[in-house]
Every structure is written in C-alpha cells, then in structure tokens.
C-alpha cells in the first residue's frame, strides 16, 4: 500500500519527465533551445500563478471556469489605466482590485447560492468576455507605448527576476497557508466531505470566501505579469489560460473534487507539464485545432485514470 501511494504521489513528476523526453525527441531538441526556454518560462509563470491559487478553490470542492476571462479583462483595464495616467503601479492596484472584487463575489455566490458553481462561472466568463469586446469597441490591441508618459520597459533579465520573485513568494505563502494553517486543513475537509465539515463546526462561508480571495490574488498577479511583459493586451489576451489551468491541475495530480489529496505542488508541476505540452505541440507544427484535440485527449485520459482511484464520482459541484 505504501509503495502504491508513493507511485501515485510521484506520477505527476514521472509524467512531466516523460512529456519532456517525448518532445525533446520529436522536436529534435528544439524545445530545450535557449530561445524556447525563455518563451517557456514566460508561459509557465502565468499558468503557475493561477494554478497555485486555484488549488484552494478546487481543493474546497468548487470548480471555477472564469479565471482566463478575468485575467484578460483585468489586463485590459490595467493597460487603459496605465495609458491614461502613465503609472504602472496604479494599473497594478486596479488589476488587483478588480480581481479581488470578482473573487469575493464568486466566493459569496458559492457560499450562499445553491447552484453548481461551474455553471455560474461559465456564464460569468461569457459575460466578462462580451463586456471586454464592448469596452474595447473598434480597438483590438492596447499598447503601453501610447501612455501619456513613458513607462519603462524591462529586459529579459529584469523580467526573469520579477517572474521568479513573484512566483516564489506566492508559492511559499500558499504552501504555508495550505499545509500549516487551519484554513488549509479546513479546505481539504470541506472538499473531502461537506457534510462532515458542517458537522464538525467548520464555517463553509469563510472557507469558500478565503479560497476565492487567494485564487483572485494569483489571477491578478498573472494579469499584471502579462501586462508588463508583453506591454500589449487585447480581447484575446489569456484566452486559453482558463483551460490550461484546469488541465495543469489534473496533470499535477489534483483531484477535481478536492479533498485531503489536494496539493499546492499540483499547481506548480502541472503548470510546467502543460507548458511543455503546449510548446512541444506547437514546435511540431500542428495547427491550433489539432493542438486543442491533443490537449483534450490528454486531459480526458488523465481524468479517467485518476477517477479509477476514487470511489466517489469525479464531477464538479
């Protein structure tokens, strides 16, 4: 039994190694070239920030499909503020404020409204995407170079430093909270068995609200990182991040129903895996439709294998 449990724990890492080896061979080493590794790092940071925060939401038994849309909208309004004021820090405040407000609203909805949250977040994602298109009007792209005063650009070394500091700081905070505080334990209990959680006196409202707030911080940080890295945002910004996060969590070994087997490391390992997968498929020359099909097959295969280890149904609530 201990060996089986160890194999399950190591499965995400083994999967990452196998994916890396596979694409190293099929791309003739192109995926490990310095220029591609730089691109991989940029893609990985965004997915990792969102995935790590999302562990709290998924761990508590909820299912959020709106994160990608919120990142795109937050990045756009942040760019608008930066262009109008010339202040990137004011843009950061607006981005974080918007993300936190929506995170709180989703947490309150999950706590008080008896409707499956994944349905609500799908609708929310559609509304946010539509609102973004209306807000941008005829414009398709916003550029920080158009700001009323110059906003300094960052070179690769500076951006890499910011990426590492932001990701390491957020990961360590989430790791400590999830593994060594009462909130982390309560999240796992609520995701494992909501009835037991209520009977033991836990407060589901507080747990869900705090989970969505932490997730919103990751979303806001990801939106800001995208803005300062690309210096250009538009209606399609972060359009695939929501799906990437969901696939990343599954590939990282995260149970979709949450519970005691939830791990913060799932967000990190899964983000690396899905980034390598996306990059490898692109370097192989596959078109977008084929890439989406391949990702869907991988996702379904991992969910099926994971579901074989659970007695409960692996469905979002």
C-alpha positions in Angstrom: 0.0 0.0 0.0 2.8 2.4 0.8 4.5 1.7 -2.5 1.2 2.3 -4.3 0.7 5.6 -2.5 4.3 6.6 -3.3 3.8 5.8 -7.0 0.6 7.9 -7.0 2.5 10.8 -5.5 5.3 10.5 -8.0 3.0 10.0 -11.0 2.8 13.8 -11.9 6.6 14.1 -11.8 7.1 11.0 -13.8 4.5 12.3 -16.3 6.4 15.6 -16.6 9.7 13.8 -17.2 8.1 11.5 -19.9 6.4 14.5 -21.6 9.8 16.4 -21.7 11.6 13.4 -23.1 8.9 12.8 -25.7 9.0 16.3 -27.1 12.8 16.5 -26.8 12.9 13.5 -29.2 10.1 14.6 -31.5 11.3 18.2 -31.8 15.0 17.1 -32.2 15.9 19.1 -29.1 14.3 22.3 -30.3 12.1 22.5 -27.2 15.3 22.8 -25.0 16.9 25.6 -27.0 17.6 28.8 -25.1 15.2 30.9 -27.0 12.4 28.5 -26.5 13.2 28.1 -22.8 12.7 31.8 -22.4 9.3 31.5 -24.0 8.5 28.5 -21.8 9.4 30.5 -18.7 7.1 33.3 -19.6 4.2 31.0 -20.4 4.8 28.9 -17.3 4.8 31.8 -14.8 1.3 32.9 -15.8 -0.2 29.4 -15.7 1.6 28.6 -12.4 0.4 31.7 -10.6 -3.2 31.0 -11.5 -2.9 27.2 -10.9 -1.4 27.6 -7.4 -4.1 29.9 -6.3 -6.8 27.7 -7.9 -5.7 24.8 -5.7 -7.6 26.4 -2.8 -10.8 26.7 -4.9 -10.6 23.2 -6.4 -9.5 21.8 -3.0 -12.6 23.1 -1.3 -14.8 21.3 -3.9 -15.5 24.1 -6.2 -14.9 24.5 -9.9 -14.0 27.8 -11.5 -14.2 28.3 -15.3 -13.9 32.1 -15.4 -10.2 32.7 -14.5 -8.9 33.1 -18.0 -11.6 35.7 -18.9 -10.9 37.6 -15.7 -7.2 37.7 -16.4 -7.9 39.2 -19.9 -10.3 41.8 -18.6 -8.1 42.8 -15.7 -5.0 43.1 -18.0 -7.0 45.3 -20.4 -8.4 47.7 -17.8 -4.9 47.8 -16.2 -3.5 48.8 -19.6 -6.2 51.5 -20.0 -5.3 53.0 -16.6 -1.6 52.9 -17.4 -2.1 54.6 -20.7 -4.3 57.3 -19.3 -2.1 58.0 -16.2 1.4 56.8 -17.1 1.5 54.9 -13.8 2.1 51.2 -13.9 1.6 50.9 -10.1 -1.9 52.5 -10.4 -2.6 49.9 -13.1 -1.4 47.2 -10.7 -3.8 48.4 -8.0 -6.7 48.4 -10.4 -5.9 44.9 -11.7 -5.6 43.5 -8.2 -8.8 45.4 -7.0 -10.8 44.1 -10.0 -9.6 40.5 -9.4 -10.3 40.6 -5.7 -13.8 42.0 -6.1 -14.8 39.3 -8.6 -13.1 36.7 -6.3 -15.2 37.9 -3.3 -18.3 37.8 -5.4 -17.7 34.3 -6.6 -16.9 33.2 -3.0 -20.2 34.7 -1.7 -22.1 33.1 -4.6 -20.5 29.7 -3.8 -21.4 30.1 -0.1 -25.0 31.3 -0.3 -26.5 30.2 -3.7 -27.4 26.6 -4.2 -26.4 26.4 -7.9 -23.4 24.4 -9.2 -20.6 27.0 -9.3 -19.1 25.7 -12.5 -22.3 26.7 -14.3 -22.2 30.2 -12.8 -18.5 30.7 -13.7 -19.1 29.6 -17.3 -21.8 32.3 -17.6 -19.6 34.8 -15.8 -16.8 34.1 -18.3 -19.1 34.7 -21.2 -20.4 37.9 -19.7 -16.8 39.2 -19.0 -15.7 38.3 -22.5 -18.6 40.1 -24.0 -18.1 43.2 -21.8 -14.5 43.3 -22.8 -15.4 43.3 -26.5 -17.9 46.1 -25.9 -15.4 48.1 -23.8 -12.7 47.9 -26.5 -15.0 48.8 -29.3 -13.2 49.1 -32.6 -9.8 48.7 -30.9 -8.3 45.3 -30.9 -5.0 46.0 -29.1 -3.7 48.4 -26.4 0.0 49.4 -26.2 1.8 50.7 -23.2 3.9 52.8 -25.5 0.9 55.0 -26.0 0.9 56.1 -22.3 0.8 59.8 -21.5 4.3 59.4 -20.1 6.9 56.8 -20.8 6.5 53.5 -18.9 10.0 51.9 -18.7 10.3 48.5 -20.5 12.0 45.6 -18.9 14.8 43.4 -20.5 14.8 39.7 -20.2 17.0 39.6 -17.1 14.8 42.0 -15.2 11.6 40.3 -16.3 13.0 36.9 -15.3 13.9 38.3 -11.8 10.4 39.7 -11.4 8.8 36.4 -12.5 10.9 34.3 -10.1 10.4 36.6 -7.1 6.6 36.9 -7.7 6.1 33.2 -8.3 8.4 32.0 -5.4 6.8 34.5 -3.0 3.2 33.5 -3.9 4.1 29.8 -3.9 5.7 29.9 -0.5 2.8 31.8 1.0 0.2 29.4 -0.5 2.3 26.4 0.6 2.5 27.6 4.2 -1.2 28.5 4.3 -2.4 25.3 2.7 -0.1 22.9 4.7 0.4 24.6 8.0 -2.6 26.7 8.9 -6.2 26.0 9.9 -7.5 27.3 6.6 -5.6 24.7 4.6 -6.9 21.9 6.7 -10.4 23.2 6.5 -10.2 23.5 2.7 -9.3 19.8 2.5 -12.0 18.7 4.9 -14.7 20.7 3.1 -13.6 19.4 -0.3 -13.5 15.8 1.0 -16.9 15.8 2.7 -19.0 18.9 3.1 -21.5 17.2 5.4 -18.7 16.2 7.8 -17.2 19.7 7.6 -20.5 21.2 8.8 -21.0 18.6 11.5 -17.5 19.4 12.9 -18.4 23.1 13.2 -16.4 24.4 10.3 -17.6 27.6 8.6 -18.1 26.9 4.9 -18.8 30.5 4.1 -15.4 31.6 5.5 -13.6 28.8 3.8 -15.0 29.4 0.4 -14.6 33.1 0.6 -10.9 32.9 1.6 -10.3 30.3 -1.1 -11.6 32.5 -3.8 -9.7 35.5 -2.4 -6.4 33.6 -2.6 -7.2 32.4 -6.1 -8.0 36.0 -7.1 -4.6 37.2 -5.9 -3.0 34.6 -8.3 -5.2 35.8 -11.1 -4.4 39.4 -10.5 -0.6 38.8 -10.3 -0.8 36.8 -13.6 -2.7 39.6 -15.4 -0.1 42.2 -14.2 2.8 40.0 -15.3 1.3 39.6 -18.7 0.9 43.4 -19.0 4.4 44.4 -18.0 6.0 41.5 -20.1 4.1 41.9 -23.3 3.3 45.7 -23.0 0.4 45.0 -25.2 -3.0 43.4 -24.5 -6.3 42.8 -26.3 -9.5 41.0 -26.5 -7.8 37.6 -26.9 -5.3 38.1 -24.0 -5.1 35.0 -21.8 -8.0 33.4 -23.7 -6.5 29.9 -23.2 -5.3 30.3 -19.6 -8.5 29.0 -18.0 -8.3 25.7 -19.9 -4.6 25.5 -19.3 -5.1 25.8 -15.5 -7.7 23.1 -15.4 -5.6 20.7 -17.4 -2.5 21.7 -15.4 -4.1 20.9 -12.1 -5.2 17.4 -13.4 -1.7 16.7 -14.8 -0.3 17.9 -11.5 -2.3 15.2 -9.6 -5.0 17.4 -8.3 -8.4 15.6 -7.6 -11.1 17.7 -9.3 -13.3 17.2 -6.3 -10.6 18.4 -3.9 -10.3 16.9 -0.5 -7.3 15.6 1.5 -5.2 14.6 -1.5 -5.1 18.2 -2.8 -1.6 19.5 -3.1 -0.2 23.0 -3.8 2.6 21.3 -5.7 0.0 20.2 -8.2 -0.3 23.7 -9.5 3.4 24.1 -10.0 4.1 20.7 -11.5 1.0 20.8 -13.7 1.9 24.2 -15.0 5.3 23.0 -16.1 3.8 20.0 -17.8 1.1 21.8 -19.7 3.6 24.5 -20.8 5.9 21.9 -22.2 3.0 20.1 -23.8 1.7 23.3 -25.5 5.1 24.3 -26.6 6.0 20.8 -27.9 2.8 20.5 -30.0 3.4 24.0 -31.4 7.1 23.3 -32.4 5.9 20.1 -34.1 4.0 22.3 -36.5 0.5 21.2 -35.5 -2.4 23.7 -36.1 -4.5 25.1 -33.3 -7.4 22.8 -33.8 -5.1 19.7 -33.6 -3.4 21.0 -30.5 -6.7 21.5 -28.8 -7.8 18.0 -29.7 -4.5 16.6 -28.4 -4.9 18.5 -25.1 -8.4 17.3 -24.7 -7.3 13.7 -25.2 -4.6 14.1 -22.6 -7.0 15.7 -20.2 -9.6 13.0 -20.6 -7.1 10.2 -20.3 -5.6 11.6 -17.0 -9.1 12.3 -15.5 -10.1 8.7 -16.4 -7.0 7.2 -14.8 -7.4 9.4 -11.8 -11.1 8.6 -11.4 -10.2 4.9 -11.1 -8.6 5.6 -7.8 -11.7 7.2 -6.3 -14.9 5.7 -5.0 -16.8 9.0 -5.3 -17.8 10.5 -8.6 -15.3 12.8 -10.1 -17.7 15.6 -11.1 -17.7 19.4 -10.3 -20.1 20.6 -7.7 
